Amino acid sequence: VFSFGVPPAGGDTRPYAIEPDATAASYFLSLPIAAPVCAGVGGICAAMLQGDIAYTGALRKAGVTVSFTEKGGLAARAAGEKLRGVEENFNAFSDTFLTLAALAPLLKDKTVLTGLAHTRHQETDRLNAMATELRKLGQKVEETDDTIVITPDRAALARLSKDAPVAIATYKDHRMAMSFGILGCHDLHGDGRAWIAIEDPACCAKTFPYFFDVLEHMRQQATFPVVAIDGGAASGKSSTARGLSERLNLMHVDTGSHYRALTYALLEAGVSPDDVRGIEAALGRLKVSSVVEGRSSRVALNGTVPEDACLRTESVNANVSKFAAVPQVRAFLKDYQRGQKDVACERGFAGLVMEGRDIGSVIFPDAPLRFFLEADQAVRAARRAAEGQTDAVADRDRMDATRKTAPLTCPEGAERIDNSRMTLEEVVAHLASRVKTWRDR
């Protein structure tokens, strides 16, 4: 993020909004063509002044859904639809034609892009450069003065890159490098190995110096499973999450312990759940960090991990749902909890499994692996009693489900699992099979 100041002229101190680059956004919005991901780009909107936002229309024709929220644009493959070839006049937004042309080998039918005569006089003869590199990949390409027609041949892609990546020239043109960089995100051989090589990635240095770093980070995130497990008290979240963590080498995060740790700290500070100002002041004095012990990430407050015995006292049990209902408390932890995915990546885990009451609805609402565990109230009460705990599960359920902020609920699209009559091993095996199916997609 860059900021700069301009001295006001004539006393004009009004703020001016500067739009983000719609062309740069187009590369990441195109990712769902190359990989089964949902890609988001902050700050862009359908009403942008830049003409290149029209590229989203071409993406929709290819079978990508593009939607806009207050936070920006979101792109994903259209459910149940195959990616298909596009016919589009790119005259008004020609900087983006290279991206769709580079991805044309992955589309089902012929792609016809027109209105491109002027692109022959840009950083390079872009139309000819694209045609030349696609032919290296075994694609049938027809080229006229202002048109490129690409007939896809996926078999040729696999054949030509079987023994070594195909080298792609960039002609000192950053858009050539970035377009083929998106194509390279496609797992052509199904084993993650590179199948194209960009000869001069540094040509992006002036316009987008960290493009390939960002792309690699997104690639890792897209292939890194996040398993969200939600449920009420004693629904089996912790046992299931730990079992799945051990089976698949996932980093385990118990967000319930986060709220217990904050509850303990706030009670020690003499703050009650209805003292919002006191809560805000106390939170301002706390710094959260992570300590990974075995496969579990534990929250540390001001560098210290609270002892388990402190988190399970009757006082903490009686107040944790009350503090968890305070918006300031949940906001304090939200970014920290989302950041656990990066912690898991950095520590070399194969993925992340996070348990709680709002993981699939608030923390990771876009996670493809979301589960909601439930069980009969009598079964859950017996589980708590067997643990020697004094939680009143019915009271906890009522408080968690009726709070205004992030209430306990089965997230839309999550898989609901009643484990009243299932063994722990059966539940863990079921979730593990779901993770395997996702990895093999």
ZINORMO-V917246 format. One record per backbone hydrogen bond with DSSP energy under -0.5 kcal/mol. NH is the residue of the N-H (numbers start at 1). CO is the residue of the C=O. If there is no record, write none. Layout:
BEGIN
NH	CO
NH	CO
END
This chain:
BEGIN
12	9
13	11
19	17
22	20
25	21
26	22
27	23
27	24
28	24
29	25
30	26
31	28
33	30
34	30
34	31
35	31
37	35
39	37
39	75
41	73
43	71
44	41
48	45
53	50
54	51
55	52
56	53
57	54
58	54
59	55
60	56
61	57
62	58
63	59
63	60
64	59
65	76
67	74
69	72
73	41
74	67
75	39
76	65
78	63
81	78
84	62
88	86
88	112
90	88
90	114
93	90
94	91
96	93
97	94
99	96
100	96
101	97
102	98
103	99
104	100
104	101
106	103
107	104
108	83
111	150
112	86
113	111
113	148
114	88
116	146
119	116
120	117
121	118
122	119
122	124
126	119
126	124
129	125
130	126
131	127
132	128
133	129
134	130
135	131
136	132
137	133
137	134
138	135
139	134
140	151
141	139
142	149
144	147
148	113
149	142
150	111
151	140
151	149
152	150
157	153
158	154
159	155
160	156
161	157
162	159
166	195
168	197
169	167
173	170
174	172
176	173
177	173
178	174
179	175
180	176
181	177
182	178
183	179
184	180
185	182
186	183
188	186
190	187
197	166
199	168
199	197
201	198
203	200
204	201
205	202
208	204
209	205
211	208
214	210
215	211
216	212
217	213
218	214
219	215
220	216
221	217
222	218
223	219
224	221
225	223
225	350
227	225
227	352
228	226
228	369
229	227
229	354
230	228
230	371
231	356
232	373
235	232
240	236
241	237
242	238
243	239
244	240
245	241
246	242
247	243
248	244
249	245
250	245
251	351
252	295
253	353
254	297
255	253
255	355
257	254
258	254
259	255
260	256
261	257
262	258
263	259
264	260
265	261
266	262
267	263
268	264
269	265
270	267
271	266
275	272
276	274
279	275
280	276
281	277
282	278
283	279
284	280
285	281
285	282
286	283
289	300
291	298
293	291
293	296
294	292
296	293
297	252
298	291
298	296
300	289
301	304
302	287
302	300
303	287
304	301
306	304
310	307
311	307
311	308
312	308
312	309
313	310
317	313
318	314
319	315
319	316
320	316
323	319
324	320
325	321
326	323
327	325
329	326
330	326
331	327
332	328
333	329
334	330
335	331
337	333
338	334
339	335
340	337
341	338
343	339
344	340
345	341
346	342
347	343
348	345
349	344
350	249
351	249
352	225
353	251
354	227
355	253
356	229
362	358
363	358
364	359
367	364
369	226
370	368
371	228
372	415
373	230
374	417
380	376
381	377
382	378
383	379
384	380
385	381
386	382
387	383
388	385
389	384
393	391
396	392
397	393
398	394
399	395
400	396
401	397
402	398
403	399
406	404
408	400
409	357
411	409
414	411
415	370
416	414
417	372
419	374
419	417
422	419
427	423
428	424
429	425
430	426
431	427
432	428
433	429
434	430
435	431
436	432
437	433
438	434
439	435
440	436
441	438
END
